[in-house]
């Protein structure tokens, strides 16, 4: 750890309050400022950050904040379709680390520009696909791929249920967790939306934040380059669960935010028996606490070029799967190969 704390700020006074909480509770950081176009948003920011009003500076223009605060790290927690400008401007301003809310963005054009800007400027960026930073998810991924605990991974069945089950708005967490656990590039997608969304079209409309019933749920099949195949099911009119069934020839893990169970087989493709699961904590009720490991990892990325559990390139893969699902549905659930063509 460096002797000097990293100077951090947050853009976005809503969800950004949880980012503020994480910086305020991570010893690597000094939280110095927050920015929102709407001054009324700061009340919610300070409530979620659990810090006193007046303890950091407030801005309504992030360019002014960049110019005055000599920032090392910034969180971008603006609406989904408004990530690109603050992310690229932060990188161009020489800010070393950027923590961007999910999804990366809503168009491949924006995603490509963001990644190109990061590569050109050398800025580090992680995307808040939160399960990438949860110890139980990290432990299961390590057991599967590094310890070969179930002889590799062949299938993932992922399910998100309840009223807020949406392909994009919340589904980005489900899709990206599948990409994280699959540990490879996606190569094709097949999708079938829920009834009522058959003619949704090929452009994400971004309406789910206002009304979840306007954002389609979908059943999506994804093939990965290493042979892992995933069935991703985001479905309203089902119980509100968020769960992954991970299977290989030697066993199985069933993982959700609060628990994990494990099975091993007596031989490859044999009969499974339940065994002890990895001992690691799951998701914490207070959202901000789940972001503390993420901002700590960001500090290591900035100081020591440390590993990135949720890189922008994987965020782009997750976005591409969701957009490919729209294309597949529009073509009567045809197989759509990745990467998608760019204009």
C-alpha positions as CSV (number, residue, x, y, z in Angstrom):
1,X,0.0,0.0,0.0
2,X,1.2,3.5,-0.9
3,X,1.8,6.0,1.9
4,X,-0.4,8.5,0.1
5,X,-4.1,7.9,0.0
6,X,-5.8,8.0,-3.4
7,X,-8.1,11.0,-3.9
8,X,-11.5,9.7,-5.0
9,X,-14.8,11.3,-6.2
10,X,-18.1,10.2,-7.5
11,X,-20.2,11.4,-10.4
12,X,-23.9,10.6,-9.8
13,X,-25.8,11.3,-6.6
14,X,-28.2,8.4,-6.6
15,X,-26.5,5.0,-6.9
16,X,-23.2,6.9,-6.5
17,X,-23.9,7.3,-2.8
18,X,-23.1,3.6,-2.4
19,X,-19.8,4.2,-4.2
20,X,-19.1,7.1,-1.8
21,X,-19.8,4.7,1.1
22,X,-17.2,2.3,-0.2
23,X,-14.5,4.9,-0.7
24,X,-15.2,6.4,2.8
25,X,-14.8,2.9,4.3
26,X,-11.6,1.8,2.4
27,X,-8.4,2.9,4.0
28,X,-6.7,3.3,0.6
29,X,-8.8,6.4,-0.2
30,X,-9.7,9.9,0.7
31,X,-13.2,10.7,-0.6
32,X,-12.9,14.4,-1.6
33,X,-15.9,15.3,-3.8
34,X,-19.2,14.3,-5.4
35,X,-20.9,15.7,-8.5
36,X,-24.5,15.7,-9.8
37,X,-26.2,17.9,-12.3
38,X,-29.1,18.1,-9.9
39,X,-28.2,19.6,-6.5
40,X,-31.3,18.0,-4.9
41,X,-29.5,14.6,-5.5
42,X,-26.9,15.3,-2.8
43,X,-29.3,14.6,0.0
44,X,-29.7,11.0,-1.2
45,X,-25.9,10.8,-1.9
46,X,-25.0,11.6,1.7
47,X,-27.7,9.4,3.1
48,X,-26.4,6.4,1.2
49,X,-22.7,7.3,1.7
50,X,-23.4,7.6,5.4
51,X,-21.1,10.6,5.7
52,X,-21.8,14.1,7.0
53,X,-23.0,16.8,4.6
54,X,-20.1,19.3,4.3
55,X,-17.4,16.7,4.8
56,X,-16.6,16.6,1.0
57,X,-17.0,19.2,-1.7
58,X,-20.1,19.3,-4.0
59,X,-20.1,20.0,-7.8
60,X,-22.7,20.2,-10.5
61,X,-20.1,20.2,-13.3
62,X,-17.6,17.3,-13.3
63,X,-15.2,19.2,-15.6
64,X,-14.8,21.7,-12.8
65,X,-14.3,18.9,-10.3
66,X,-11.6,17.3,-12.4
67,X,-9.8,20.6,-12.8
68,X,-9.8,21.4,-9.0
69,X,-9.5,18.1,-7.2
70,X,-6.4,16.4,-8.6
71,X,-8.3,13.1,-8.6
72,X,-6.7,9.6,-8.7
73,X,-9.9,7.6,-9.0
74,X,-13.5,8.5,-10.0
75,X,-16.8,6.5,-10.0
76,X,-19.2,7.1,-12.8
77,X,-22.8,6.3,-11.6
78,X,-24.8,8.3,-14.1
79,X,-27.8,6.7,-16.0
80,X,-26.8,3.8,-18.2
81,X,-26.8,5.6,-21.5
82,X,-24.7,8.5,-20.1
83,X,-21.6,6.7,-19.1
84,X,-19.5,7.3,-22.1
85,X,-18.7,11.0,-21.8
86,X,-17.6,11.1,-18.1
87,X,-15.6,7.9,-18.5
88,X,-13.8,9.2,-21.6
89,X,-13.4,12.7,-20.1
90,X,-11.9,11.2,-16.9
91,X,-9.4,9.2,-18.9
92,X,-8.5,12.1,-21.0
93,X,-8.0,14.2,-17.9
94,X,-5.4,11.8,-16.6
95,X,-7.4,10.2,-13.9
96,X,-5.8,6.9,-13.3
97,X,-8.7,4.7,-12.2
98,X,-12.4,4.7,-13.1
99,X,-15.1,2.6,-11.5
100,X,-18.1,2.6,-13.8
101,X,-21.6,1.5,-12.9
102,X,-23.2,-1.4,-14.9
103,X,-23.9,-1.9,-17.7
104,X,-20.8,-0.6,-19.4
105,X,-23.1,1.4,-21.7
106,X,-26.1,0.7,-23.9
107,X,-24.6,0.7,-27.5
108,X,-21.6,-1.1,-29.0
109,X,-20.5,2.2,-30.5
110,X,-20.1,3.7,-27.1
111,X,-18.4,0.5,-25.7
112,X,-15.8,0.5,-28.5
113,X,-15.0,4.2,-28.0
114,X,-14.7,3.7,-24.2
115,X,-12.3,0.8,-24.5
116,X,-10.2,2.6,-27.2
117,X,-9.9,5.6,-25.0
118,X,-8.9,3.5,-22.0
119,X,-6.2,1.8,-24.1
120,X,-4.9,5.0,-25.5
121,X,-4.7,6.9,-22.2
122,X,-3.6,4.0,-20.0
123,X,-6.5,4.6,-17.5
124,X,-7.6,1.6,-15.5
125,X,-11.4,0.8,-15.4
126,X,-13.6,-1.7,-13.7
127,X,-17.3,-2.1,-14.2
128,X,-19.6,-2.6,-11.2
129,X,-20.9,-6.1,-12.1
130,X,-20.8,-6.7,-8.4
131,X,-20.6,-10.5,-8.2
132,X,-17.1,-10.3,-9.7
133,X,-16.1,-8.9,-6.3
134,X,-18.1,-11.2,-4.0
135,X,-15.9,-13.8,-2.2
136,X,-18.3,-16.7,-2.7
137,X,-18.4,-16.2,-6.5
138,X,-14.6,-15.7,-6.6
139,X,-14.1,-18.9,-4.6
140,X,-16.3,-21.0,-6.8
141,X,-14.6,-19.7,-9.9
142,X,-11.2,-20.5,-8.4
143,X,-12.4,-24.0,-7.5
144,X,-13.7,-24.7,-11.0
145,X,-10.8,-23.3,-13.1
146,X,-7.7,-23.4,-10.9
147,X,-8.4,-26.4,-8.7
148,X,-10.3,-28.3,-11.4
149,X,-12.7,-29.4,-8.6
150,X,-15.4,-30.7,-11.0
151,X,-13.2,-31.6,-13.9
152,X,-13.9,-28.3,-15.8
153,X,-17.1,-26.6,-16.6
154,X,-19.5,-27.5,-19.3
155,X,-22.9,-26.0,-18.4
156,X,-24.3,-23.0,-16.6
157,X,-28.0,-22.5,-15.9
158,X,-28.6,-19.0,-14.6
159,X,-31.9,-17.7,-13.4
160,X,-33.2,-14.4,-12.2
161,X,-36.9,-14.1,-11.3
162,X,-39.3,-11.6,-9.9
163,X,-40.9,-8.4,-11.1
164,X,-37.5,-6.7,-11.8
165,X,-36.2,-9.5,-14.1
166,X,-35.1,-7.6,-17.1
167,X,-32.7,-8.5,-19.9
168,X,-30.7,-5.2,-19.6
169,X,-31.4,-3.2,-16.4
170,X,-30.9,-6.0,-13.9
171,X,-30.1,-8.8,-16.3
172,X,-26.7,-7.3,-17.0
173,X,-25.6,-8.7,-13.6
174,X,-26.8,-12.1,-14.5
175,X,-25.3,-12.1,-18.0
176,X,-21.9,-10.7,-16.8
177,X,-21.7,-13.2,-13.9
178,X,-22.2,-16.0,-16.5
179,X,-19.3,-14.5,-18.5
180,X,-17.2,-14.2,-15.4
181,X,-17.8,-17.9,-14.4
182,X,-17.5,-19.2,-18.0
183,X,-14.0,-17.7,-18.2
184,X,-14.0,-17.3,-22.0
185,X,-15.3,-15.2,-24.9
186,X,-18.9,-15.7,-26.1
187,X,-19.2,-16.9,-29.7
188,X,-22.9,-17.2,-30.4
189,X,-26.3,-16.4,-28.9
190,X,-29.9,-17.7,-29.3
191,X,-32.8,-15.9,-27.5
192,X,-36.5,-16.0,-27.0
193,X,-38.2,-13.1,-25.2
194,X,-41.1,-13.3,-22.8
195,X,-44.5,-13.1,-24.3
196,X,-45.5,-9.6,-25.1
197,X,-42.0,-8.6,-26.2
198,X,-41.8,-10.6,-29.4
199,X,-41.6,-7.4,-31.4
200,X,-39.4,-5.4,-29.0
201,X,-36.9,-4.6,-31.8
202,X,-33.1,-4.5,-32.0
203,X,-32.5,-1.3,-30.0
204,X,-32.6,-1.2,-26.2
205,X,-35.1,1.5,-25.2
206,X,-33.8,2.0,-21.6
207,X,-37.3,2.1,-20.1
208,X,-36.8,-0.5,-17.4
209,X,-35.6,1.9,-14.7
210,X,-39.0,3.7,-14.9
211,X,-41.1,0.6,-15.2
212,X,-39.7,-3.0,-15.2
213,X,-42.7,-4.2,-17.3
214,X,-41.3,-2.2,-20.2
215,X,-37.9,-4.1,-20.3
216,X,-38.1,-7.6,-21.7
217,X,-37.2,-10.7,-19.8
218,X,-35.6,-13.3,-22.1
219,X,-34.3,-16.9,-22.2
220,X,-30.9,-16.8,-23.8
221,X,-28.5,-19.6,-24.8
222,X,-24.8,-18.6,-25.0
223,X,-21.9,-20.7,-26.3
224,X,-18.4,-19.7,-25.2
225,X,-15.1,-20.3,-27.0
226,X,-14.0,-22.9,-24.4
227,X,-17.1,-25.1,-24.9
228,X,-19.1,-23.9,-21.9
229,X,-22.8,-23.4,-22.8
230,X,-25.1,-21.2,-20.7
231,X,-28.8,-21.0,-20.4
232,X,-29.6,-17.5,-19.0
233,X,-33.2,-17.1,-17.9
234,X,-34.6,-13.7,-16.8
235,X,-38.3,-14.2,-16.2
236,X,-41.0,-12.3,-14.5
237,X,-43.9,-14.3,-13.0
238,X,-41.3,-16.5,-11.2
239,X,-39.9,-16.4,-7.7
240,X,-37.4,-13.6,-7.0
241,X,-34.2,-15.6,-7.0
242,X,-30.8,-15.0,-8.5
243,X,-29.0,-18.3,-8.9
244,X,-26.4,-20.2,-10.9
245,X,-26.2,-24.0,-11.4
246,X,-22.6,-24.8,-12.6
247,X,-22.0,-28.3,-13.9
248,X,-19.0,-30.3,-15.1
249,X,-18.2,-34.0,-15.5
250,X,-17.0,-34.3,-11.9
251,X,-19.7,-32.4,-10.1
252,X,-21.8,-29.3,-9.6
253,X,-22.2,-26.0,-7.7
254,X,-25.4,-24.2,-7.0
255,X,-24.6,-20.7,-6.1
256,X,-26.7,-17.7,-5.1
257,X,-26.0,-14.4,-3.2
258,X,-26.4,-16.0,0.2
259,X,-25.4,-19.6,-0.1
260,X,-23.4,-22.2,-2.1
261,X,-23.8,-26.0,-2.3
262,X,-21.4,-28.4,-3.9
263,X,-21.5,-32.0,-5.2
264,X,-18.8,-34.3,-6.5
265,X,-19.3,-37.4,-8.6
266,X,-17.9,-40.9,-8.0
267,X,-16.4,-40.9,-11.5
268,X,-16.7,-38.6,-14.5
269,X,-20.3,-38.2,-15.4
270,X,-21.2,-40.4,-12.4
271,X,-23.6,-40.1,-9.5
272,X,-23.1,-36.9,-7.5
273,X,-22.9,-36.7,-3.7
274,X,-23.0,-33.5,-1.7
275,X,-19.7,-32.3,-0.3
276,X,-18.5,-29.2,1.6
277,X,-18.7,-26.0,-0.4
278,X,-16.1,-23.3,-0.5
279,X,-16.0,-21.3,2.7
280,X,-16.5,-17.7,1.6
281,X,-19.0,-15.0,2.4
282,X,-21.8,-14.0,0.0
283,X,-23.6,-10.8,-0.8
284,X,-23.9,-8.3,2.1
285,X,-27.3,-6.6,2.6
286,X,-25.9,-3.1,2.6
287,X,-24.9,-2.6,-1.0
288,X,-22.1,-0.2,-0.3
289,X,-20.2,-2.9,1.7
290,X,-20.1,-5.1,-1.4
291,X,-18.3,-2.3,-3.3
292,X,-15.4,-2.0,-0.7
293,X,-13.5,-5.0,-2.2
294,X,-14.0,-3.4,-5.7
295,X,-12.5,-0.1,-4.7
296,X,-9.7,-1.8,-2.8
297,X,-8.9,-3.8,-6.0
298,X,-9.0,-0.5,-8.0
299,X,-6.3,0.9,-5.7
300,X,-4.1,-2.1,-6.4
301,X,-4.7,-1.6,-10.1
302,X,-3.7,2.0,-9.9
303,X,-0.7,1.5,-7.6
304,X,0.7,-1.9,-8.8
305,X,-1.1,-2.7,-12.1
306,X,-3.0,-5.4,-10.2
307,X,-5.6,-7.8,-11.7
308,X,-9.0,-6.6,-12.7
309,X,-12.0,-8.8,-11.8
310,X,-14.4,-6.9,-13.9
311,X,-12.7,-5.3,-17.0
312,X,-14.4,-3.1,-19.6
313,X,-13.7,-5.7,-22.2
314,X,-15.8,-8.3,-20.4
315,X,-18.5,-5.6,-19.8
316,X,-18.5,-5.2,-23.6
317,X,-19.0,-9.0,-24.1
318,X,-21.9,-8.9,-21.7
319,X,-23.5,-5.9,-23.6
320,X,-22.9,-7.7,-26.9
321,X,-24.7,-10.8,-25.6
322,X,-27.7,-8.7,-24.6
323,X,-27.8,-6.9,-27.9
324,X,-27.4,-10.1,-29.8
325,X,-30.4,-11.5,-27.9
326,X,-32.5,-8.6,-29.3
327,X,-31.2,-9.5,-32.8
328,X,-31.9,-13.2,-32.3
329,X,-35.5,-12.6,-31.1
330,X,-36.1,-10.3,-34.1
331,X,-35.0,-13.1,-36.4
332,X,-37.4,-15.7,-35.0
333,X,-34.8,-16.9,-32.4
334,X,-32.0,-17.4,-35.0
335,X,-28.4,-18.1,-33.9
336,X,-26.4,-14.8,-33.9
337,X,-22.7,-15.1,-34.1
338,X,-20.3,-12.9,-32.2
339,X,-18.7,-10.4,-32.4
340,X,-21.5,-8.5,-33.9
341,X,-20.7,-6.5,-37.0
342,X,-19.9,-2.8,-36.5
343,X,-21.2,-0.2,-38.9
